[in-house]
Amino acid sequence: MADIAIPANQREFRCVHCDGKIRIPRELPPTTAPCPICAGIITSPADEVAPLPLPLSQLPIPQKAPVPVYVEQTAPSPHQKIPATPVTVERPRIELPPPRNTRPERAEPVETSAPEAETKPERSGLIAAMLVLLLLACIAYGVVFFASKELGRHMEGPTVNVAAGDPTANEANYIRIGWQKDAYKLLRNYMAATNSKDKIPYILHGSELASRLEDFYGGGAINDSDTPVDAFSIYELSEEDRKRGLFMMIYDQPPQFDMKEFFRPLASLEVQYGVDEADLLLSTVALVGNFAMEPLRVHAFFKRTPEGLKLDWEIFSQTKYRTLQNFVELPEVGQSRVFRVFIVEDVPEKGKAVAGSRTYRVADPANTGDTARVNVKVDSEMGRALSIINWRGTKEDRPITRTATVELRWTGEASAPELEISRFMCWEFLGLGGQETPATASTK
């Protein structure tokens, strides 16, 4: 196909991107615009035969008007899109520079909307203020850090004098929680001692009990590892008792099974399914209780003295080694011993009621299962001392339990020993708030 003749008032050039032919008016100066074929940015070349240019002051200012452009593409690429309608290129408006010898006029200030003009200075001012505050904070932190570091090298920290505080507040804090640290420390030192001589400094009235400790432990090594200090827990006594300087801790170990000796006989299927009854031997040796270790409960009472806290060894040893149970289960006529007990009026044993007497039950404060019944005559000094807890046949509708310190003794014949309260020493525990009364003999 022959090329179409180019009119005299037009000229033709090729696009550097798509190699398409583009026709523009011959008097059009070099212009940068998008290609009507591929939309690539191109610049039209100057006309080689164009007449000499006129001076800048005489050049006419072209008006913004669309200029039709006729395009012919010889070899289009398969990836290029050819517009189906004629394309018109909008001629850009050319701003002419002022003459060299003339001074350019000052540009008119651009008016901006009021909100936008006010927001920018406000934001910039806020950012500047924040930066200044951040800088001041960094400087202050650095000054404080270096000052404290320098002062710490040459000055010692202030020492807190507890005694200089409010004595009432210090005392209230001690009876609330302050005593616990001293009690644990004292108990740890007591447990660490392996002989009676080393334990005496930590015991209440230790010098008076030195001979008893020696007889009780037999002069041998003492091992208290079965009751570790960390296993003791705090028991909160009443505020009245704590104000009197009495504090308490408890060790409580429930029954345990010794698996090395836990060999129970196997019953036959008839016994297991209830067809046959187990005989006496099988039912006795198969009881779970026969293989359980005894529970261990210990009461540790502390009393505040001028030398600090002291441990009440008499209650500690009585509850740990269950001396009341041993005394009751192994009667020996003529033997007597002092115990701290719970005491309450009880019913007499079947067939052992005594006319003119009341029956009382004494129990170990830690191991309440270790008990014994004792008959006391009503018209005796002992009976009158214990009458304040009588509830049977009175207006009281329930038993009254009190703490007391008593001396128990076995009397009668060796074949039929009887337990009695030989002396009522005091209500409460002796040495822990209780004061010993004159000896009161039993008139049973």
URRA-V349684 format. One record per pair of residues at least 24 apart in sequence whose C-alpha atoms are under 10 Angstrom apart, sorted by the first residue. I is the first residue (numbers start at 1). J is the second residue. D is the distance in Angstrom with one decimal. If there is no record, write none. Layout:
i=I j=J d=D
i=I j=J d=D
This chain:
i=1 j=74 d=10.0
i=3 j=72 d=9.5
i=3 j=74 d=9.6
i=4 j=72 d=9.2
i=10 j=47 d=10.0
i=10 j=69 d=9.8
i=11 j=45 d=9.9
i=11 j=46 d=10.0
i=11 j=47 d=7.9
i=12 j=44 d=9.4
i=12 j=45 d=9.5
i=12 j=47 d=9.8
i=12 j=70 d=9.7
i=12 j=71 d=9.2
i=13 j=44 d=7.5
i=13 j=45 d=7.6
i=14 j=42 d=9.8
i=14 j=44 d=9.0
i=14 j=45 d=9.8
i=14 j=73 d=9.5
i=15 j=40 d=8.5
i=15 j=41 d=9.2
i=15 j=42 d=7.0
i=15 j=43 d=8.8
i=15 j=44 d=8.8
i=16 j=40 d=8.7
i=16 j=41 d=9.3
i=16 j=42 d=7.3
i=16 j=43 d=9.3
i=17 j=41 d=8.7
i=17 j=42 d=8.3
i=18 j=73 d=9.2
i=18 j=75 d=9.3
i=18 j=76 d=7.9
i=18 j=77 d=8.0
i=18 j=80 d=8.4
i=19 j=73 d=8.1
i=19 j=74 d=8.7
i=19 j=75 d=8.4
i=19 j=76 d=8.5
i=19 j=77 d=9.7
i=20 j=71 d=7.7
i=20 j=72 d=6.9
i=20 j=73 d=5.0
i=20 j=74 d=6.9
i=20 j=75 d=7.8
i=20 j=76 d=7.7
i=20 j=77 d=10.0
i=21 j=70 d=8.9
i=21 j=71 d=6.0
i=21 j=72 d=5.5
i=21 j=73 d=5.8
i=21 j=74 d=7.6
i=21 j=75 d=10.0
i=22 j=69 d=7.3
i=22 j=70 d=6.8
i=22 j=71 d=5.0
i=22 j=72 d=6.9
i=22 j=73 d=8.4
i=23 j=68 d=9.2
i=23 j=69 d=5.9
i=23 j=70 d=5.7
i=23 j=71 d=6.2
i=23 j=72 d=8.5
i=24 j=67 d=8.4
i=24 j=68 d=8.2
i=24 j=69 d=6.0
i=24 j=70 d=7.7
i=24 j=71 d=9.2
i=24 j=89 d=9.8
i=25 j=67 d=8.5
i=25 j=68 d=9.1
i=25 j=69 d=8.4
i=26 j=50 d=7.9
i=27 j=51 d=9.3
i=28 j=62 d=10.0
i=28 j=91 d=9.3
i=31 j=91 d=8.3
i=31 j=92 d=8.0
i=31 j=94 d=9.5
i=32 j=91 d=9.4
i=32 j=92 d=8.6
i=33 j=89 d=8.0
i=33 j=90 d=8.6
i=33 j=91 d=8.3
i=33 j=92 d=8.2
i=34 j=89 d=8.3
i=34 j=90 d=9.9
i=35 j=87 d=10.0
i=35 j=89 d=8.8
i=36 j=69 d=8.7
i=36 j=70 d=9.8
i=36 j=71 d=8.2
i=36 j=82 d=9.3
i=36 j=83 d=8.6
i=36 j=86 d=9.4
i=36 j=87 d=6.4
i=36 j=88 d=7.8
i=36 j=89 d=7.3
i=37 j=71 d=8.2
i=37 j=72 d=9.6
i=37 j=73 d=8.7
i=37 j=76 d=9.7
i=37 j=80 d=8.1
i=37 j=81 d=7.4
i=37 j=82 d=6.5
i=37 j=83 d=7.4
i=37 j=87 d=8.6
i=38 j=80 d=7.0
i=38 j=81 d=7.5
i=38 j=82 d=8.4
i=38 j=83 d=9.8
i=56 j=96 d=7.8
i=56 j=97 d=8.6
i=56 j=98 d=8.8
i=56 j=99 d=7.7
i=57 j=96 d=9.1
i=57 j=97 d=9.7
i=57 j=98 d=8.6
i=57 j=99 d=7.4
i=59 j=96 d=9.2
i=61 j=93 d=8.4
i=61 j=94 d=7.5
i=61 j=95 d=8.3
i=61 j=96 d=8.2
i=62 j=91 d=8.9
i=62 j=92 d=9.0
i=62 j=93 d=7.0
i=62 j=94 d=7.4
i=62 j=95 d=9.7
i=63 j=91 d=8.4
i=63 j=92 d=8.8
i=63 j=93 d=6.9
i=63 j=94 d=9.0
i=64 j=90 d=7.4
i=64 j=91 d=6.1
i=64 j=92 d=6.6
i=64 j=93 d=5.9
i=64 j=94 d=9.2
i=65 j=89 d=9.0
i=65 j=90 d=6.4
i=65 j=91 d=6.2
i=65 j=92 d=8.5
i=65 j=93 d=9.1
i=66 j=90 d=4.5
i=66 j=91 d=6.0
i=66 j=92 d=9.3
i=67 j=91 d=6.6
i=171 j=243 d=8.9
i=172 j=242 d=9.8
i=172 j=243 d=8.6
i=174 j=242 d=9.5
i=174 j=243 d=9.7
i=175 j=239 d=8.2
i=175 j=241 d=9.6
i=175 j=242 d=5.9
i=175 j=243 d=6.7
i=175 j=244 d=9.4
i=175 j=245 d=7.7
i=175 j=246 d=9.0
i=175 j=247 d=8.5
i=176 j=236 d=8.9
i=176 j=239 d=8.5
i=176 j=242 d=8.0
i=176 j=243 d=9.4
i=176 j=247 d=10.0
i=177 j=234 d=9.8
i=177 j=236 d=9.9
i=179 j=242 d=9.7
i=179 j=245 d=9.4
i=179 j=246 d=9.9
i=179 j=247 d=7.9
i=179 j=302 d=9.5
i=179 j=304 d=9.1
i=179 j=308 d=9.8
i=179 j=309 d=8.3
i=180 j=233 d=9.9
i=180 j=234 d=7.7
i=180 j=247 d=8.7
i=180 j=248 d=9.3
i=180 j=249 d=9.1
i=182 j=302 d=10.0
i=182 j=308 d=8.4
i=182 j=309 d=7.1
i=182 j=310 d=9.8
i=183 j=234 d=9.7
i=183 j=247 d=8.6
i=183 j=248 d=8.9
i=183 j=249 d=8.6
i=183 j=300 d=9.6
i=183 j=301 d=9.4
i=183 j=302 d=7.3
i=183 j=303 d=9.7
i=183 j=308 d=9.6
i=183 j=309 d=6.8
i=183 j=310 d=8.4
i=183 j=311 d=8.5
i=184 j=229 d=7.1
i=184 j=230 d=8.3
i=184 j=232 d=8.7
i=184 j=233 d=9.8
i=184 j=234 d=9.8
i=184 j=249 d=9.2
i=185 j=229 d=9.2
i=185 j=309 d=9.9
i=186 j=229 d=9.9
i=186 j=302 d=9.5
i=186 j=308 d=9.4
i=186 j=309 d=7.4
i=186 j=310 d=7.6
i=186 j=311 d=7.9
i=187 j=228 d=9.5
i=187 j=229 d=6.7
i=187 j=230 d=9.8
i=187 j=232 d=9.5
i=187 j=249 d=9.9
i=187 j=300 d=8.8
i=187 j=302 d=9.6
i=187 j=309 d=9.9
i=187 j=310 d=9.1
i=187 j=311 d=7.7
i=188 j=228 d=8.4
i=188 j=229 d=6.0
i=188 j=230 d=8.8
i=189 j=229 d=9.6
i=190 j=224 d=9.1
i=190 j=229 d=9.7
i=190 j=311 d=8.7
i=191 j=222 d=8.9
i=191 j=223 d=7.9
i=191 j=224 d=5.7
i=191 j=225 d=7.6
i=191 j=227 d=8.6
i=191 j=228 d=7.9
i=191 j=229 d=7.6
i=192 j=222 d=9.3
i=192 j=223 d=8.5
i=192 j=224 d=7.9
i=192 j=225 d=8.8
i=192 j=229 d=9.9
i=193 j=221 d=9.2
i=193 j=222 d=7.6
i=193 j=223 d=8.5
i=193 j=224 d=8.8
i=194 j=220 d=8.6
i=194 j=221 d=5.5
i=194 j=222 d=4.6
i=194 j=223 d=6.3
i=194 j=224 d=8.2
i=195 j=219 d=7.3
i=195 j=220 d=6.9
i=195 j=221 d=5.5
i=195 j=222 d=5.6
i=195 j=223 d=8.7
i=196 j=220 d=8.6
i=196 j=221 d=8.4
i=196 j=222 d=7.7
i=199 j=311 d=10.0
i=199 j=313 d=9.6
i=200 j=310 d=9.9
i=200 j=311 d=9.7
i=200 j=313 d=9.4
i=201 j=310 d=8.4
i=201 j=311 d=9.6
i=202 j=307 d=10.0
i=202 j=308 d=9.5
i=202 j=309 d=8.1
i=202 j=310 d=5.5
i=202 j=311 d=6.2
i=202 j=312 d=9.0
i=202 j=313 d=9.0
i=203 j=302 d=9.1
i=203 j=303 d=9.7
i=203 j=309 d=8.9
i=203 j=310 d=5.3
i=203 j=311 d=4.8
i=203 j=312 d=6.1
i=203 j=313 d=6.0
i=203 j=314 d=9.2
i=204 j=301 d=9.9
i=204 j=302 d=8.3
i=204 j=303 d=7.5
i=204 j=304 d=9.4
i=204 j=305 d=8.7
i=204 j=309 d=8.4
i=204 j=310 d=5.0
i=204 j=311 d=5.5
i=204 j=312 d=5.3
i=204 j=313 d=6.9
i=204 j=314 d=9.0
i=204 j=431 d=8.4
i=204 j=432 d=9.8
i=205 j=310 d=8.5
i=205 j=311 d=9.2
i=205 j=312 d=8.4
i=205 j=313 d=9.1
i=205 j=431 d=8.9
i=206 j=310 d=9.1
i=206 j=311 d=9.3
i=206 j=312 d=9.2
i=206 j=313 d=8.6
i=209 j=313 d=9.0
i=209 j=314 d=9.2
i=212 j=314 d=9.9
i=213 j=313 d=9.1
i=213 j=314 d=9.7
i=213 j=317 d=9.9
i=216 j=317 d=9.4
i=226 j=296 d=9.4
i=227 j=251 d=7.3
i=227 j=252 d=9.3
i=227 j=253 d=9.1
i=227 j=296 d=8.7
i=227 j=297 d=9.3
i=227 j=298 d=8.4
i=227 j=320 d=8.9
i=232 j=297 d=10.0
i=232 j=298 d=8.7
i=232 j=299 d=9.2
i=232 j=300 d=8.7
i=233 j=300 d=9.9
i=234 j=300 d=9.8
i=235 j=299 d=9.5
i=235 j=300 d=9.7
i=235 j=301 d=9.8
i=241 j=432 d=9.3
i=241 j=433 d=8.5
i=242 j=303 d=9.2
i=242 j=304 d=9.3
i=243 j=304 d=9.8
i=244 j=303 d=8.5
i=244 j=304 d=8.1
i=244 j=432 d=9.1
i=244 j=433 d=7.9
i=245 j=302 d=7.9
i=245 j=303 d=5.5
i=245 j=304 d=4.8
i=245 j=305 d=7.8
i=245 j=309 d=8.6
i=245 j=432 d=8.9
i=245 j=433 d=9.3
i=246 j=301 d=7.1
i=246 j=302 d=5.8
i=246 j=303 d=4.9
i=246 j=304 d=6.6
i=246 j=305 d=10.0
i=246 j=309 d=9.2
i=246 j=310 d=10.0
i=246 j=432 d=7.0
i=246 j=433 d=8.2
i=247 j=300 d=8.5
i=247 j=301 d=5.8
i=247 j=302 d=5.1
i=247 j=303 d=6.5
i=247 j=304 d=8.3
i=247 j=309 d=9.2
i=247 j=311 d=9.7
i=247 j=432 d=9.7
i=248 j=299 d=7.2
i=248 j=300 d=5.7
i=248 j=301 d=4.5
i=248 j=302 d=6.0
i=248 j=303 d=8.9
i=248 j=311 d=9.6
i=249 j=298 d=8.4
i=249 j=299 d=6.2
i=249 j=300 d=5.1
i=249 j=301 d=6.5
i=249 j=302 d=8.3
i=250 j=297 d=7.3
i=250 j=298 d=5.8
i=250 j=299 d=4.9
i=250 j=300 d=6.1
i=250 j=301 d=8.7
i=250 j=316 d=9.9
i=250 j=366 d=8.8
i=251 j=296 d=7.6
i=251 j=297 d=5.4
i=251 j=298 d=4.9
i=251 j=299 d=6.6
i=251 j=300 d=8.0
i=251 j=320 d=9.1
i=251 j=366 d=9.5
i=252 j=295 d=7.7
i=252 j=296 d=6.0
i=252 j=297 d=4.5
i=252 j=298 d=6.6
i=252 j=299 d=8.8
i=252 j=366 d=9.0
i=253 j=294 d=9.0
i=253 j=295 d=5.6
i=253 j=296 d=5.0
i=253 j=297 d=6.2
i=253 j=298 d=9.0
i=254 j=293 d=8.8
i=254 j=294 d=7.8
i=254 j=295 d=4.8
i=254 j=296 d=6.7
i=254 j=297 d=8.2
i=255 j=289 d=9.4
i=255 j=292 d=6.3
i=255 j=293 d=5.5
i=255 j=294 d=5.4
i=255 j=295 d=4.4
i=255 j=296 d=7.7
i=256 j=289 d=10.0
i=256 j=291 d=8.7
i=256 j=292 d=5.5
i=256 j=293 d=5.0
i=256 j=294 d=7.2
i=256 j=295 d=7.3
i=256 j=296 d=9.8
i=257 j=288 d=9.0
i=257 j=289 d=9.0
i=257 j=290 d=9.5
i=257 j=291 d=6.2
i=257 j=292 d=4.5
i=257 j=293 d=5.6
i=257 j=294 d=9.0
i=258 j=291 d=6.8
i=258 j=292 d=6.6
i=258 j=293 d=6.6
i=259 j=291 d=8.4
i=259 j=292 d=9.2
i=260 j=291 d=9.8
i=261 j=291 d=7.0
i=261 j=292 d=9.5
i=262 j=286 d=9.9
i=262 j=288 d=8.8
i=262 j=290 d=9.0
i=262 j=291 d=5.9
i=262 j=292 d=8.5
i=263 j=291 d=8.3
i=264 j=288 d=8.2
i=264 j=290 d=9.4
i=264 j=291 d=8.5
i=295 j=367 d=8.8
i=296 j=320 d=7.0
i=296 j=321 d=8.9
i=296 j=322 d=9.2
i=296 j=366 d=9.0
i=296 j=367 d=8.2
i=297 j=321 d=9.3
i=297 j=322 d=9.2
i=297 j=365 d=9.6
i=297 j=366 d=5.9
i=297 j=367 d=6.6
i=298 j=322 d=9.2
i=298 j=365 d=9.3
i=298 j=366 d=6.3
i=298 j=367 d=8.4
i=299 j=365 d=8.1
i=299 j=366 d=6.3
i=299 j=367 d=9.7
i=301 j=432 d=8.3
i=302 j=432 d=8.5
i=303 j=431 d=8.7
i=303 j=432 d=7.0
i=303 j=433 d=9.4
i=304 j=432 d=9.9
i=312 j=430 d=9.9
i=312 j=431 d=8.0
i=312 j=432 d=8.1
i=314 j=338 d=9.4
i=314 j=339 d=8.4
i=314 j=340 d=8.4
i=314 j=429 d=10.0
i=314 j=430 d=9.5
i=314 j=431 d=9.6
i=315 j=339 d=8.2
i=315 j=340 d=6.9
i=315 j=341 d=9.6
i=315 j=364 d=9.6
i=315 j=365 d=8.9
i=315 j=366 d=9.4
i=315 j=429 d=8.7
i=315 j=430 d=9.7
i=316 j=366 d=9.8
i=318 j=364 d=8.2
i=318 j=365 d=9.4
i=318 j=366 d=9.1
i=318 j=367 d=9.9
i=319 j=364 d=7.1
i=319 j=365 d=7.5
i=319 j=366 d=5.9
i=319 j=367 d=7.0
i=320 j=366 d=8.6
i=320 j=367 d=9.2
i=322 j=364 d=8.0
i=322 j=366 d=9.0
i=322 j=367 d=7.7
i=322 j=370 d=8.0
i=323 j=364 d=9.1
i=323 j=370 d=9.5
i=324 j=362 d=9.5
i=324 j=363 d=8.2
i=324 j=364 d=6.7
i=324 j=367 d=9.5
i=324 j=370 d=6.9
i=324 j=371 d=8.0
i=324 j=372 d=9.0
i=324 j=408 d=9.6
i=325 j=363 d=9.1
i=325 j=364 d=8.2
i=325 j=367 d=9.1
i=325 j=369 d=8.9
i=325 j=370 d=5.4
i=325 j=371 d=7.3
i=325 j=372 d=8.7
i=326 j=370 d=9.2
i=327 j=408 d=9.0
i=327 j=409 d=9.3
i=327 j=410 d=9.3
i=328 j=370 d=8.5
i=328 j=371 d=8.1
i=328 j=372 d=6.9
i=328 j=373 d=9.9
i=328 j=408 d=9.4
i=328 j=409 d=9.7
i=328 j=410 d=9.0
i=328 j=419 d=8.2
i=329 j=370 d=9.6
i=329 j=371 d=10.0
i=329 j=372 d=9.4
i=331 j=409 d=9.2
i=331 j=410 d=6.6
i=331 j=411 d=9.3
i=331 j=414 d=8.6
i=331 j=416 d=9.6
i=331 j=417 d=6.9
i=331 j=418 d=8.5
i=331 j=419 d=8.4
i=332 j=409 d=8.8
i=332 j=410 d=6.2
i=332 j=411 d=8.3
i=332 j=412 d=9.9
i=332 j=413 d=9.5
i=332 j=414 d=7.3
i=332 j=417 d=7.5
i=332 j=418 d=9.6
i=332 j=419 d=9.9
i=333 j=409 d=7.8
i=333 j=410 d=4.8
i=333 j=411 d=5.2
i=333 j=412 d=6.7
i=333 j=413 d=7.0
i=333 j=414 d=6.1
i=333 j=415 d=9.5
i=333 j=416 d=9.2
i=333 j=417 d=6.3
i=333 j=418 d=8.2
i=333 j=419 d=9.0
i=334 j=409 d=6.6
i=334 j=410 d=5.4
i=334 j=411 d=5.9
i=334 j=412 d=8.5
i=334 j=413 d=9.7
i=334 j=414 d=9.5
i=334 j=417 d=9.4
i=335 j=408 d=8.4
i=335 j=409 d=5.7
i=335 j=410 d=5.7
i=335 j=411 d=8.1
i=336 j=407 d=6.7
i=336 j=408 d=5.4
i=336 j=409 d=4.1
i=336 j=410 d=6.6
i=336 j=411 d=9.3
i=336 j=419 d=9.6
i=336 j=420 d=9.5
i=336 j=421 d=9.3
i=336 j=422 d=8.2
i=337 j=406 d=8.5
i=337 j=407 d=5.5
i=337 j=408 d=5.6
i=337 j=409 d=6.7
i=337 j=410 d=9.6
i=337 j=421 d=10.0
i=337 j=422 d=9.4
i=337 j=423 d=10.0
i=338 j=405 d=7.1
i=338 j=406 d=5.7
i=338 j=407 d=4.2
i=338 j=408 d=6.3
i=338 j=409 d=9.0
i=338 j=421 d=9.8
i=338 j=422 d=9.6
i=338 j=423 d=8.8
i=338 j=424 d=9.6
i=338 j=425 d=8.9
i=338 j=430 d=9.8
i=339 j=363 d=9.5
i=339 j=364 d=8.3
i=339 j=365 d=10.0
i=339 j=404 d=8.5
i=339 j=405 d=5.8
i=339 j=406 d=5.7
i=339 j=407 d=6.2
i=339 j=408 d=7.5
i=339 j=425 d=9.9
i=339 j=429 d=8.8
i=339 j=430 d=9.2
i=340 j=364 d=7.2
i=340 j=365 d=7.4
i=340 j=403 d=7.4
i=340 j=404 d=6.0
i=340 j=405 d=4.6
i=340 j=406 d=6.7
i=340 j=407 d=8.9
i=340 j=425 d=9.9
i=340 j=426 d=9.8
i=340 j=427 d=9.5
i=340 j=428 d=8.0
i=340 j=429 d=5.7
i=340 j=430 d=7.5
i=341 j=365 d=5.7
i=341 j=366 d=9.2
i=341 j=368 d=9.3
i=341 j=371 d=9.3
i=341 j=402 d=8.4
i=341 j=403 d=5.9
i=341 j=404 d=5.6
i=341 j=405 d=6.2
i=341 j=406 d=7.5
i=341 j=427 d=9.8
i=341 j=428 d=8.7
i=341 j=429 d=7.9
i=342 j=366 d=9.6
i=342 j=368 d=8.4
i=342 j=371 d=9.3
i=342 j=401 d=6.5
i=342 j=402 d=5.7
i=342 j=403 d=4.7
i=342 j=404 d=6.3
i=342 j=405 d=8.6
i=342 j=406 d=10.0
i=342 j=427 d=9.9
i=342 j=428 d=9.1
i=342 j=429 d=9.7
i=343 j=371 d=9.6
i=343 j=372 d=9.9
i=343 j=373 d=9.8
i=343 j=386 d=9.1
i=343 j=389 d=8.6
i=343 j=400 d=8.4
i=343 j=401 d=5.7
i=343 j=402 d=5.6
i=343 j=403 d=6.3
i=343 j=404 d=6.8
i=343 j=405 d=9.3
i=343 j=406 d=9.5
i=343 j=427 d=9.8
i=344 j=373 d=9.8
i=344 j=386 d=9.1
i=344 j=389 d=6.7
i=344 j=390 d=7.9
i=344 j=391 d=9.1
i=344 j=399 d=6.6
i=344 j=400 d=5.9
i=344 j=401 d=4.8
i=344 j=402 d=6.7
i=344 j=403 d=9.1
i=345 j=373 d=9.2
i=345 j=374 d=9.5
i=345 j=375 d=9.9
i=345 j=386 d=8.8
i=345 j=387 d=9.2
i=345 j=389 d=6.8
i=345 j=390 d=5.9
i=345 j=391 d=7.0
i=345 j=392 d=7.7
i=345 j=399 d=6.7
i=345 j=400 d=7.4
i=345 j=401 d=8.0
i=346 j=373 d=7.7
i=346 j=374 d=9.2
i=346 j=375 d=9.7
i=346 j=390 d=9.1
i=346 j=391 d=9.1
i=346 j=392 d=8.3
i=346 j=399 d=8.1
i=347 j=373 d=8.8
i=347 j=375 d=9.9
i=347 j=392 d=8.7
i=348 j=373 d=7.5
i=348 j=374 d=8.5
i=348 j=375 d=7.8
i=349 j=373 d=7.8
i=349 j=374 d=9.7
i=349 j=375 d=9.8
i=354 j=444 d=10.0
i=356 j=444 d=9.9
i=357 j=383 d=8.2
i=357 j=444 d=8.4
i=358 j=383 d=7.9
i=358 j=386 d=9.6
i=358 j=387 d=9.3
i=358 j=390 d=8.6
i=358 j=392 d=9.3
i=359 j=383 d=10.0
i=359 j=390 d=9.7
i=360 j=386 d=8.9
i=360 j=389 d=9.6
i=360 j=390 d=9.1
i=360 j=421 d=9.8
i=361 j=401 d=9.7
i=362 j=401 d=9.7
i=362 j=402 d=9.9
i=362 j=403 d=9.6
i=362 j=404 d=9.3
i=362 j=406 d=9.3
i=362 j=408 d=9.9
i=362 j=421 d=9.8
i=363 j=403 d=9.7
i=364 j=403 d=10.0
i=365 j=403 d=8.3
i=372 j=419 d=8.4
i=372 j=420 d=9.9
i=373 j=419 d=8.0
i=373 j=420 d=8.8
i=374 j=408 d=9.3
i=374 j=418 d=8.6
i=374 j=419 d=6.2
i=374 j=420 d=5.6
i=374 j=421 d=7.1
i=375 j=418 d=9.5
i=375 j=419 d=8.2
i=375 j=420 d=6.8
i=375 j=421 d=8.3
i=375 j=444 d=7.7
i=376 j=420 d=7.6
i=376 j=421 d=7.7
i=376 j=422 d=9.9
i=376 j=442 d=7.7
i=376 j=443 d=8.0
i=376 j=444 d=6.1
i=377 j=442 d=8.3
i=377 j=443 d=7.0
i=377 j=444 d=5.6
i=378 j=443 d=9.7
i=378 j=444 d=9.3
i=379 j=443 d=8.8
i=379 j=444 d=9.6
i=380 j=440 d=9.4
i=380 j=441 d=8.9
i=380 j=442 d=7.2
i=380 j=443 d=5.9
i=380 j=444 d=7.7
i=381 j=423 d=9.9
i=381 j=424 d=9.3
i=381 j=440 d=6.7
i=381 j=441 d=7.6
i=381 j=442 d=7.4
i=381 j=443 d=7.7
i=382 j=421 d=8.1
i=382 j=422 d=8.6
i=382 j=423 d=7.6
i=382 j=424 d=6.7
i=382 j=440 d=6.6
i=382 j=441 d=7.3
i=382 j=442 d=6.1
i=382 j=443 d=7.8
i=382 j=444 d=9.1
i=383 j=424 d=9.8
i=383 j=442 d=8.7
i=383 j=443 d=9.1
i=383 j=444 d=9.5
i=385 j=424 d=7.9
i=385 j=426 d=9.5
i=385 j=427 d=9.7
i=385 j=440 d=9.3
i=386 j=424 d=8.7
i=386 j=427 d=9.7
i=402 j=427 d=7.5
i=402 j=428 d=7.5
i=403 j=427 d=6.0
i=403 j=428 d=4.7
i=403 j=429 d=6.6
i=403 j=430 d=9.9
i=403 j=434 d=9.8
i=404 j=428 d=4.5
i=404 j=429 d=5.6
i=404 j=430 d=7.8
i=404 j=434 d=8.3
i=405 j=429 d=5.4
i=405 j=430 d=6.0
i=405 j=431 d=9.7
i=405 j=434 d=8.2
i=405 j=435 d=9.6
i=405 j=436 d=8.7
i=406 j=430 d=9.1
i=406 j=436 d=10.0
i=420 j=444 d=7.9
